[in-house]
Amino acid sequence: MIRFADGTELESVSVYGGKMFFELEKRSYLDITVTGCTYETVQQYFVDGASFSVVEDGETFDKSEYNIAGDITDHRNGQFTVRMSAKNEREVAMDTLEKENAILLFETVTGGEWVE
């Protein structure tokens, strides 16, 4: 089962992971096959920034790092497979650097302290 941060649950058929190149960036990914829902539901929940967990045999595995939405495949038998990928180390470092620069710019321009 896939459980999203808002408590929504989708029945999963399989979850498969690996690594591959996405637009010249090597990333880890999950291919998640779900059933018992519509394409619109899959499209609504598997979006960039999605926070979800995989629940198997009563154990919950946080997969929130896989928050970059990819293709959705409709198998035309009530099942859909969606690819979710995680940022690689370089992308995470760039995000951190961009945030640090934004904070520095804010504090320099306003003279105030950044508050999250």
MODELLER restraints for C-alpha pairs under 7 A, 6 or more apart:
rsr = mdl.restraints
at = mdl.atoms
rsr.add(forms.Gaussian(group=physical.xy_distance, feature=features.Distance(at['CA:1:A'], at['CA:9:A']), mean=6.61, stdev=0.5))
rsr.add(forms.Gaussian(group=physical.xy_distance, feature=features.Distance(at['CA:1:A'], at['CA:10:A']), mean=5.74, stdev=0.5))
rsr.add(forms.Gaussian(group=physical.xy_distance, feature=features.Distance(at['CA:1:A'], at['CA:11:A']), mean=4.60, stdev=0.5))
rsr.add(forms.Gaussian(group=physical.xy_distance, feature=features.Distance(at['CA:1:A'], at['CA:12:A']), mean=4.67, stdev=0.5))
rsr.add(forms.Gaussian(group=physical.xy_distance, feature=features.Distance(at['CA:1:A'], at['CA:54:A']), mean=5.91, stdev=0.5))
rsr.add(forms.Gaussian(group=physical.xy_distance, feature=features.Distance(at['CA:1:A'], at['CA:55:A']), mean=5.13, stdev=0.5))
rsr.add(forms.Gaussian(group=physical.xy_distance, feature=features.Distance(at['CA:1:A'], at['CA:56:A']), mean=6.67, stdev=0.5))
rsr.add(forms.Gaussian(group=physical.xy_distance, feature=features.Distance(at['CA:2:A'], at['CA:9:A']), mean=5.48, stdev=0.5))
rsr.add(forms.Gaussian(group=physical.xy_distance, feature=features.Distance(at['CA:2:A'], at['CA:10:A']), mean=5.14, stdev=0.5))
rsr.add(forms.Gaussian(group=physical.xy_distance, feature=features.Distance(at['CA:2:A'], at['CA:11:A']), mean=6.36, stdev=0.5))
rsr.add(forms.Gaussian(group=physical.xy_distance, feature=features.Distance(at['CA:2:A'], at['CA:12:A']), mean=6.18, stdev=0.5))
rsr.add(forms.Gaussian(group=physical.xy_distance, feature=features.Distance(at['CA:2:A'], at['CA:52:A']), mean=6.72, stdev=0.5))
rsr.add(forms.Gaussian(group=physical.xy_distance, feature=features.Distance(at['CA:2:A'], at['CA:53:A']), mean=5.77, stdev=0.5))
rsr.add(forms.Gaussian(group=physical.xy_distance, feature=features.Distance(at['CA:2:A'], at['CA:54:A']), mean=4.79, stdev=0.5))
rsr.add(forms.Gaussian(group=physical.xy_distance, feature=features.Distance(at['CA:2:A'], at['CA:55:A']), mean=6.13, stdev=0.5))
rsr.add(forms.Gaussian(group=physical.xy_distance, feature=features.Distance(at['CA:3:A'], at['CA:9:A']), mean=4.46, stdev=0.5))
rsr.add(forms.Gaussian(group=physical.xy_distance, feature=features.Distance(at['CA:3:A'], at['CA:10:A']), mean=6.62, stdev=0.5))
rsr.add(forms.Gaussian(group=physical.xy_distance, feature=features.Distance(at['CA:3:A'], at['CA:52:A']), mean=5.46, stdev=0.5))
rsr.add(forms.Gaussian(group=physical.xy_distance, feature=features.Distance(at['CA:3:A'], at['CA:53:A']), mean=5.19, stdev=0.5))
rsr.add(forms.Gaussian(group=physical.xy_distance, feature=features.Distance(at['CA:3:A'], at['CA:54:A']), mean=6.39, stdev=0.5))
rsr.add(forms.Gaussian(group=physical.xy_distance, feature=features.Distance(at['CA:4:A'], at['CA:51:A']), mean=5.88, stdev=0.5))
rsr.add(forms.Gaussian(group=physical.xy_distance, feature=features.Distance(at['CA:4:A'], at['CA:52:A']), mean=4.14, stdev=0.5))
rsr.add(forms.Gaussian(group=physical.xy_distance, feature=features.Distance(at['CA:4:A'], at['CA:53:A']), mean=6.37, stdev=0.5))
rsr.add(forms.Gaussian(group=physical.xy_distance, feature=features.Distance(at['CA:5:A'], at['CA:51:A']), mean=5.59, stdev=0.5))
rsr.add(forms.Gaussian(group=physical.xy_distance, feature=features.Distance(at['CA:5:A'], at['CA:52:A']), mean=5.77, stdev=0.5))
rsr.add(forms.Gaussian(group=physical.xy_distance, feature=features.Distance(at['CA:10:A'], at['CA:34:A']), mean=6.54, stdev=0.5))
rsr.add(forms.Gaussian(group=physical.xy_distance, feature=features.Distance(at['CA:11:A'], at['CA:34:A']), mean=5.54, stdev=0.5))
rsr.add(forms.Gaussian(group=physical.xy_distance, feature=features.Distance(at['CA:11:A'], at['CA:35:A']), mean=5.66, stdev=0.5))
rsr.add(forms.Gaussian(group=physical.xy_distance, feature=features.Distance(at['CA:11:A'], at['CA:36:A']), mean=6.56, stdev=0.5))
rsr.add(forms.Gaussian(group=physical.xy_distance, feature=features.Distance(at['CA:12:A'], at['CA:33:A']), mean=5.72, stdev=0.5))
rsr.add(forms.Gaussian(group=physical.xy_distance, feature=features.Distance(at['CA:12:A'], at['CA:34:A']), mean=4.18, stdev=0.5))
rsr.add(forms.Gaussian(group=physical.xy_distance, feature=features.Distance(at['CA:12:A'], at['CA:35:A']), mean=6.21, stdev=0.5))
rsr.add(forms.Gaussian(group=physical.xy_distance, feature=features.Distance(at['CA:13:A'], at['CA:33:A']), mean=5.36, stdev=0.5))
rsr.add(forms.Gaussian(group=physical.xy_distance, feature=features.Distance(at['CA:13:A'], at['CA:34:A']), mean=5.44, stdev=0.5))
rsr.add(forms.Gaussian(group=physical.xy_distance, feature=features.Distance(at['CA:13:A'], at['CA:35:A']), mean=6.74, stdev=0.5))
rsr.add(forms.Gaussian(group=physical.xy_distance, feature=features.Distance(at['CA:14:A'], at['CA:32:A']), mean=5.96, stdev=0.5))
rsr.add(forms.Gaussian(group=physical.xy_distance, feature=features.Distance(at['CA:14:A'], at['CA:33:A']), mean=5.22, stdev=0.5))
rsr.add(forms.Gaussian(group=physical.xy_distance, feature=features.Distance(at['CA:15:A'], at['CA:30:A']), mean=6.53, stdev=0.5))
rsr.add(forms.Gaussian(group=physical.xy_distance, feature=features.Distance(at['CA:15:A'], at['CA:31:A']), mean=5.72, stdev=0.5))
rsr.add(forms.Gaussian(group=physical.xy_distance, feature=features.Distance(at['CA:15:A'], at['CA:32:A']), mean=4.57, stdev=0.5))
rsr.add(forms.Gaussian(group=physical.xy_distance, feature=features.Distance(at['CA:15:A'], at['CA:33:A']), mean=6.38, stdev=0.5))
rsr.add(forms.Gaussian(group=physical.xy_distance, feature=features.Distance(at['CA:16:A'], at['CA:30:A']), mean=5.47, stdev=0.5))
rsr.add(forms.Gaussian(group=physical.xy_distance, feature=features.Distance(at['CA:16:A'], at['CA:31:A']), mean=5.10, stdev=0.5))
rsr.add(forms.Gaussian(group=physical.xy_distance, feature=features.Distance(at['CA:16:A'], at['CA:32:A']), mean=6.52, stdev=0.5))
rsr.add(forms.Gaussian(group=physical.xy_distance, feature=features.Distance(at['CA:17:A'], at['CA:29:A']), mean=5.50, stdev=0.5))
rsr.add(forms.Gaussian(group=physical.xy_distance, feature=features.Distance(at['CA:17:A'], at['CA:30:A']), mean=4.26, stdev=0.5))
rsr.add(forms.Gaussian(group=physical.xy_distance, feature=features.Distance(at['CA:17:A'], at['CA:31:A']), mean=6.15, stdev=0.5))
rsr.add(forms.Gaussian(group=physical.xy_distance, feature=features.Distance(at['CA:18:A'], at['CA:28:A']), mean=5.65, stdev=0.5))
rsr.add(forms.Gaussian(group=physical.xy_distance, feature=features.Distance(at['CA:18:A'], at['CA:29:A']), mean=5.52, stdev=0.5))
rsr.add(forms.Gaussian(group=physical.xy_distance, feature=features.Distance(at['CA:18:A'], at['CA:30:A']), mean=6.64, stdev=0.5))
rsr.add(forms.Gaussian(group=physical.xy_distance, feature=features.Distance(at['CA:19:A'], at['CA:26:A']), mean=6.72, stdev=0.5))
rsr.add(forms.Gaussian(group=physical.xy_distance, feature=features.Distance(at['CA:19:A'], at['CA:27:A']), mean=5.49, stdev=0.5))
rsr.add(forms.Gaussian(group=physical.xy_distance, feature=features.Distance(at['CA:19:A'], at['CA:28:A']), mean=4.28, stdev=0.5))
rsr.add(forms.Gaussian(group=physical.xy_distance, feature=features.Distance(at['CA:19:A'], at['CA:29:A']), mean=5.90, stdev=0.5))
rsr.add(forms.Gaussian(group=physical.xy_distance, feature=features.Distance(at['CA:20:A'], at['CA:26:A']), mean=5.35, stdev=0.5))
rsr.add(forms.Gaussian(group=physical.xy_distance, feature=features.Distance(at['CA:20:A'], at['CA:27:A']), mean=5.73, stdev=0.5))
rsr.add(forms.Gaussian(group=physical.xy_distance, feature=features.Distance(at['CA:20:A'], at['CA:28:A']), mean=6.64, stdev=0.5))
rsr.add(forms.Gaussian(group=physical.xy_distance, feature=features.Distance(at['CA:21:A'], at['CA:27:A']), mean=6.16, stdev=0.5))
rsr.add(forms.Gaussian(group=physical.xy_distance, feature=features.Distance(at['CA:26:A'], at['CA:88:A']), mean=6.92, stdev=0.5))
rsr.add(forms.Gaussian(group=physical.xy_distance, feature=features.Distance(at['CA:27:A'], at['CA:85:A']), mean=6.43, stdev=0.5))
rsr.add(forms.Gaussian(group=physical.xy_distance, feature=features.Distance(at['CA:27:A'], at['CA:86:A']), mean=6.04, stdev=0.5))
rsr.add(forms.Gaussian(group=physical.xy_distance, feature=features.Distance(at['CA:27:A'], at['CA:87:A']), mean=6.19, stdev=0.5))
rsr.add(forms.Gaussian(group=physical.xy_distance, feature=features.Distance(at['CA:27:A'], at['CA:88:A']), mean=5.45, stdev=0.5))
rsr.add(forms.Gaussian(group=physical.xy_distance, feature=features.Distance(at['CA:28:A'], at['CA:85:A']), mean=5.67, stdev=0.5))
rsr.add(forms.Gaussian(group=physical.xy_distance, feature=features.Distance(at['CA:28:A'], at['CA:86:A']), mean=5.55, stdev=0.5))
rsr.add(forms.Gaussian(group=physical.xy_distance, feature=features.Distance(at['CA:29:A'], at['CA:66:A']), mean=6.75, stdev=0.5))
rsr.add(forms.Gaussian(group=physical.xy_distance, feature=features.Distance(at['CA:29:A'], at['CA:83:A']), mean=6.69, stdev=0.5))
rsr.add(forms.Gaussian(group=physical.xy_distance, feature=features.Distance(at['CA:29:A'], at['CA:84:A']), mean=5.55, stdev=0.5))
rsr.add(forms.Gaussian(group=physical.xy_distance, feature=features.Distance(at['CA:29:A'], at['CA:85:A']), mean=3.96, stdev=0.5))
rsr.add(forms.Gaussian(group=physical.xy_distance, feature=features.Distance(at['CA:29:A'], at['CA:86:A']), mean=6.12, stdev=0.5))
rsr.add(forms.Gaussian(group=physical.xy_distance, feature=features.Distance(at['CA:30:A'], at['CA:83:A']), mean=5.65, stdev=0.5))
rsr.add(forms.Gaussian(group=physical.xy_distance, feature=features.Distance(at['CA:30:A'], at['CA:84:A']), mean=5.30, stdev=0.5))
rsr.add(forms.Gaussian(group=physical.xy_distance, feature=features.Distance(at['CA:30:A'], at['CA:85:A']), mean=6.20, stdev=0.5))
rsr.add(forms.Gaussian(group=physical.xy_distance, feature=features.Distance(at['CA:31:A'], at['CA:81:A']), mean=6.33, stdev=0.5))
rsr.add(forms.Gaussian(group=physical.xy_distance, feature=features.Distance(at['CA:31:A'], at['CA:82:A']), mean=5.67, stdev=0.5))
rsr.add(forms.Gaussian(group=physical.xy_distance, feature=features.Distance(at['CA:31:A'], at['CA:83:A']), mean=4.53, stdev=0.5))
rsr.add(forms.Gaussian(group=physical.xy_distance, feature=features.Distance(at['CA:31:A'], at['CA:84:A']), mean=6.55, stdev=0.5))
rsr.add(forms.Gaussian(group=physical.xy_distance, feature=features.Distance(at['CA:32:A'], at['CA:81:A']), mean=5.30, stdev=0.5))
rsr.add(forms.Gaussian(group=physical.xy_distance, feature=features.Distance(at['CA:32:A'], at['CA:82:A']), mean=5.34, stdev=0.5))
rsr.add(forms.Gaussian(group=physical.xy_distance, feature=features.Distance(at['CA:32:A'], at['CA:83:A']), mean=6.38, stdev=0.5))
rsr.add(forms.Gaussian(group=physical.xy_distance, feature=features.Distance(at['CA:33:A'], at['CA:79:A']), mean=6.56, stdev=0.5))
rsr.add(forms.Gaussian(group=physical.xy_distance, feature=features.Distance(at['CA:33:A'], at['CA:80:A']), mean=5.42, stdev=0.5))
rsr.add(forms.Gaussian(group=physical.xy_distance, feature=features.Distance(at['CA:33:A'], at['CA:81:A']), mean=4.09, stdev=0.5))
rsr.add(forms.Gaussian(group=physical.xy_distance, feature=features.Distance(at['CA:33:A'], at['CA:82:A']), mean=6.50, stdev=0.5))
rsr.add(forms.Gaussian(group=physical.xy_distance, feature=features.Distance(at['CA:34:A'], at['CA:79:A']), mean=5.59, stdev=0.5))
rsr.add(forms.Gaussian(group=physical.xy_distance, feature=features.Distance(at['CA:34:A'], at['CA:80:A']), mean=5.44, stdev=0.5))
rsr.add(forms.Gaussian(group=physical.xy_distance, feature=features.Distance(at['CA:34:A'], at['CA:81:A']), mean=6.39, stdev=0.5))
rsr.add(forms.Gaussian(group=physical.xy_distance, feature=features.Distance(at['CA:35:A'], at['CA:78:A']), mean=5.75, stdev=0.5))
rsr.add(forms.Gaussian(group=physical.xy_distance, feature=features.Distance(at['CA:35:A'], at['CA:79:A']), mean=4.53, stdev=0.5))
rsr.add(forms.Gaussian(group=physical.xy_distance, feature=features.Distance(at['CA:35:A'], at['CA:80:A']), mean=6.50, stdev=0.5))
rsr.add(forms.Gaussian(group=physical.xy_distance, feature=features.Distance(at['CA:36:A'], at['CA:78:A']), mean=6.52, stdev=0.5))
rsr.add(forms.Gaussian(group=physical.xy_distance, feature=features.Distance(at['CA:46:A'], at['CA:69:A']), mean=6.11, stdev=0.5))
rsr.add(forms.Gaussian(group=physical.xy_distance, feature=features.Distance(at['CA:47:A'], at['CA:68:A']), mean=6.93, stdev=0.5))
rsr.add(forms.Gaussian(group=physical.xy_distance, feature=features.Distance(at['CA:47:A'], at['CA:69:A']), mean=5.03, stdev=0.5))
rsr.add(forms.Gaussian(group=physical.xy_distance, feature=features.Distance(at['CA:48:A'], at['CA:67:A']), mean=5.40, stdev=0.5))
rsr.add(forms.Gaussian(group=physical.xy_distance, feature=features.Distance(at['CA:48:A'], at['CA:68:A']), mean=4.62, stdev=0.5))
rsr.add(forms.Gaussian(group=physical.xy_distance, feature=features.Distance(at['CA:48:A'], at['CA:69:A']), mean=4.95, stdev=0.5))
rsr.add(forms.Gaussian(group=physical.xy_distance, feature=features.Distance(at['CA:49:A'], at['CA:67:A']), mean=4.70, stdev=0.5))
rsr.add(forms.Gaussian(group=physical.xy_distance, feature=features.Distance(at['CA:49:A'], at['CA:68:A']), mean=6.38, stdev=0.5))
rsr.add(forms.Gaussian(group=physical.xy_distance, feature=features.Distance(at['CA:50:A'], at['CA:64:A']), mean=6.93, stdev=0.5))
rsr.add(forms.Gaussian(group=physical.xy_distance, feature=features.Distance(at['CA:50:A'], at['CA:67:A']), mean=5.20, stdev=0.5))
rsr.add(forms.Gaussian(group=physical.xy_distance, feature=features.Distance(at['CA:51:A'], at['CA:64:A']), mean=4.57, stdev=0.5))
rsr.add(forms.Gaussian(group=physical.xy_distance, feature=features.Distance(at['CA:51:A'], at['CA:67:A']), mean=6.70, stdev=0.5))
rsr.add(forms.Gaussian(group=physical.xy_distance, feature=features.Distance(at['CA:52:A'], at['CA:62:A']), mean=6.50, stdev=0.5))
rsr.add(forms.Gaussian(group=physical.xy_distance, feature=features.Distance(at['CA:52:A'], at['CA:63:A']), mean=5.78, stdev=0.5))
rsr.add(forms.Gaussian(group=physical.xy_distance, feature=features.Distance(at['CA:52:A'], at['CA:64:A']), mean=5.39, stdev=0.5))
rsr.add(forms.Gaussian(group=physical.xy_distance, feature=features.Distance(at['CA:53:A'], at['CA:60:A']), mean=6.31, stdev=0.5))
rsr.add(forms.Gaussian(group=physical.xy_distance, feature=features.Distance(at['CA:53:A'], at['CA:61:A']), mean=5.34, stdev=0.5))
rsr.add(forms.Gaussian(group=physical.xy_distance, feature=features.Distance(at['CA:53:A'], at['CA:62:A']), mean=4.34, stdev=0.5))
rsr.add(forms.Gaussian(group=physical.xy_distance, feature=features.Distance(at['CA:53:A'], at['CA:63:A']), mean=5.09, stdev=0.5))
rsr.add(forms.Gaussian(group=physical.xy_distance, feature=features.Distance(at['CA:53:A'], at['CA:64:A']), mean=6.83, stdev=0.5))
rsr.add(forms.Gaussian(group=physical.xy_distance, feature=features.Distance(at['CA:54:A'], at['CA:60:A']), mean=5.79, stdev=0.5))
rsr.add(forms.Gaussian(group=physical.xy_distance, feature=features.Distance(at['CA:54:A'], at['CA:61:A']), mean=5.13, stdev=0.5))
rsr.add(forms.Gaussian(group=physical.xy_distance, feature=features.Distance(at['CA:54:A'], at['CA:62:A']), mean=6.52, stdev=0.5))
rsr.add(forms.Gaussian(group=physical.xy_distance, feature=features.Distance(at['CA:54:A'], at['CA:63:A']), mean=6.85, stdev=0.5))
rsr.add(forms.Gaussian(group=physical.xy_distance, feature=features.Distance(at['CA:55:A'], at['CA:61:A']), mean=6.23, stdev=0.5))
rsr.add(forms.Gaussian(group=physical.xy_distance, feature=features.Distance(at['CA:65:A'], at['CA:86:A']), mean=5.42, stdev=0.5))
rsr.add(forms.Gaussian(group=physical.xy_distance, feature=features.Distance(at['CA:66:A'], at['CA:84:A']), mean=5.46, stdev=0.5))
rsr.add(forms.Gaussian(group=physical.xy_distance, feature=features.Distance(at['CA:66:A'], at['CA:85:A']), mean=4.72, stdev=0.5))
rsr.add(forms.Gaussian(group=physical.xy_distance, feature=features.Distance(at['CA:66:A'], at['CA:86:A']), mean=4.20, stdev=0.5))
rsr.add(forms.Gaussian(group=physical.xy_distance, feature=features.Distance(at['CA:67:A'], at['CA:84:A']), mean=6.18, stdev=0.5))
rsr.add(forms.Gaussian(group=physical.xy_distance, feature=features.Distance(at['CA:67:A'], at['CA:85:A']), mean=6.18, stdev=0.5))
rsr.add(forms.Gaussian(group=physical.xy_distance, feature=features.Distance(at['CA:67:A'], at['CA:86:A']), mean=5.96, stdev=0.5))
rsr.add(forms.Gaussian(group=physical.xy_distance, feature=features.Distance(at['CA:68:A'], at['CA:84:A']), mean=5.45, stdev=0.5))
rsr.add(forms.Gaussian(group=physical.xy_distance, feature=features.Distance(at['CA:68:A'], at['CA:85:A']), mean=5.06, stdev=0.5))
rsr.add(forms.Gaussian(group=physical.xy_distance, feature=features.Distance(at['CA:68:A'], at['CA:86:A']), mean=6.14, stdev=0.5))
rsr.add(forms.Gaussian(group=physical.xy_distance, feature=features.Distance(at['CA:69:A'], at['CA:83:A']), mean=6.47, stdev=0.5))
rsr.add(forms.Gaussian(group=physical.xy_distance, feature=features.Distance(at['CA:69:A'], at['CA:84:A']), mean=4.86, stdev=0.5))
rsr.add(forms.Gaussian(group=physical.xy_distance, feature=features.Distance(at['CA:69:A'], at['CA:85:A']), mean=6.68, stdev=0.5))
rsr.add(forms.Gaussian(group=physical.xy_distance, feature=features.Distance(at['CA:70:A'], at['CA:82:A']), mean=6.59, stdev=0.5))
rsr.add(forms.Gaussian(group=physical.xy_distance, feature=features.Distance(at['CA:70:A'], at['CA:83:A']), mean=4.89, stdev=0.5))
rsr.add(forms.Gaussian(group=physical.xy_distance, feature=features.Distance(at['CA:70:A'], at['CA:84:A']), mean=5.57, stdev=0.5))
rsr.add(forms.Gaussian(group=physical.xy_distance, feature=features.Distance(at['CA:71:A'], at['CA:82:A']), mean=5.75, stdev=0.5))
rsr.add(forms.Gaussian(group=physical.xy_distance, feature=features.Distance(at['CA:71:A'], at['CA:83:A']), mean=5.69, stdev=0.5))
rsr.add(forms.Gaussian(group=physical.xy_distance, feature=features.Distance(at['CA:72:A'], at['CA:80:A']), mean=6.70, stdev=0.5))
rsr.add(forms.Gaussian(group=physical.xy_distance, feature=features.Distance(at['CA:72:A'], at['CA:81:A']), mean=5.62, stdev=0.5))
rsr.add(forms.Gaussian(group=physical.xy_distance, feature=features.Distance(at['CA:72:A'], at['CA:82:A']), mean=4.36, stdev=0.5))
rsr.add(forms.Gaussian(group=physical.xy_distance, feature=features.Distance(at['CA:72:A'], at['CA:83:A']), mean=6.71, stdev=0.5))
rsr.add(forms.Gaussian(group=physical.xy_distance, feature=features.Distance(at['CA:73:A'], at['CA:80:A']), mean=5.48, stdev=0.5))
rsr.add(forms.Gaussian(group=physical.xy_distance, feature=features.Distance(at['CA:73:A'], at['CA:81:A']), mean=5.03, stdev=0.5))
rsr.add(forms.Gaussian(group=physical.xy_distance, feature=features.Distance(at['CA:73:A'], at['CA:82:A']), mean=6.31, stdev=0.5))
rsr.add(forms.Gaussian(group=physical.xy_distance, feature=features.Distance(at['CA:74:A'], at['CA:80:A']), mean=4.73, stdev=0.5))
rsr.add(forms.Gaussian(group=physical.xy_distance, feature=features.Distance(at['CA:74:A'], at['CA:81:A']), mean=6.76, stdev=0.5))
rsr.add(forms.Gaussian(group=physical.xy_distance, feature=features.Distance(at['CA:103:A'], at['CA:114:A']), mean=6.15, stdev=0.5))
rsr.add(forms.Gaussian(group=physical.xy_distance, feature=features.Distance(at['CA:107:A'], at['CA:113:A']), mean=5.63, stdev=0.5))
rsr.add(forms.Gaussian(group=physical.xy_distance, feature=features.Distance(at['CA:107:A'], at['CA:114:A']), mean=6.41, stdev=0.5))
